[in-house]
Amino acid sequence: MAINDPLILIIDDEPTICRNCVKILSKLGYEVKHCLSGYDALKMVEEEQFDVVVTDLKMSNLGGMEVLRRLKEMHPETMVIVITGYASVSSAVEVMKMGAFDYLPKPFTPHELRSVVHQALVEREILLQNQKLMYKKSRLKSFSHQLIGDSPKIKKVVSMVQKVAPTDSTVLVYGESGTGKELISRAVHANSTRKDKVFFAVDCGTLSDNLLESELFGHTKGAFTGAYNHKEGIFKLADGGTVFLDEISNISLNVQSKLLRFLENREFLPVGSTIIQKVDVRLIFATNQDLKEMVADGSFREDFYYRIFVYPIMIPPLRERKRDILPISYHFLHQFCIAFGRKINGFEDDTVARLTGYDWPGNVRQLRNVIERAVILCEKEKITSKELPLLGDMADIGELIDHVPETNDELKRIKKEIRQKAVTKVEKNFVMNALMKNDWNVTRAAEKVGLQRTNFQSLMKKHNVKLPKRAKSDA
């Protein structure tokens, strides 16, 4: 973690101790000051704020306990390290209860001093970041979920949410899988005038055309086989609220046309009914696909695309906002420690380096899973690299790349596990295998792997997969 120009104060009534500590820490590039009494120290901290204070416990006039107490009153975020030549369990417990960061018995080695000061600086930086996040949370207190991060790109997303939330405009949230599109959609709803009304989330990728239409618009009794009762649709149930439609690239052209009509006047016909219903519902759409490409190949309606492209919000992948990785990691660490009843203080330095140096192809969702696994496995006070999977290690990636997925769900799973540059081969293997197993019949191949025909054709076009001349795509 980068820590800018730390300022450190050494307090000890033994001049030799002060000089040695200053010498040791100054070599690390820190600005180090010192004084020989507690009274002088309190005068110094009134004039400027120190990041870390190293104070002796036993001193004439004003002792380290009182210095610690006064410091914590004046500057709670200053990290205080207590040193003493009269170490005891009781004194260690007492200073830790009073808010000391650590307790270092004399004599200590230069390495021990450097290590504890470094850890104190890291802890202080995390504390300051958390304070910033809590400040943002207080400003955005109506968010139903906390948006964590301090990078320019996530700040832009937060700003866009704040601007569009009070309106009734249609929103399109797009970005890679796992970036948090539903979280952003819930944030829009939670900051809107509809926040006290219902929020419905619908995964369009898991529903067939008929089922999706019935879920959204409802149906009358006898409208189709199995429709034994009248059913209110989500649009009716969400009247006055917000409906979030995820994975809209999977919606058929027929359902797209009906949604387009709904967007125009908020009117719809339940399946099997001739009575038009009108509701007040705000729609938020989300996708991880390039809709412009789908418009070009005819699998997505152009008029529908322009109707939903009113206020697009792009969620950046985690690899493009790496400064947010550590705050997010600590958020999940805290979350899972509470859930599992664990007490873990943070991450070892090498763990931080691996977390922040990895590209995270699965984005925040993948990071969350990794931290959850690490909390379960961790047996120490801090998470070490042993609890992490082989992040960034491509030694075993070849087996995944050469694997031939049998279903769309299996394809999605593998794509999450490997880097984006390796996905192309996996997708092409997937398409070719499905076609060959189904005698190059596109409709049958798409059905077998769990994709709509238009989406399967998009993959064919993406990887330049051509049918043999003898094959009939609809045979």
Summary of the structure (lengths in Angstrom):
residues: 475
radius of gyration: 29.5
end to end distance: 59.8
largest distance: 97.9
contacts: 1472
relative contact order: 0.07
helix: 51%
strand: 13%
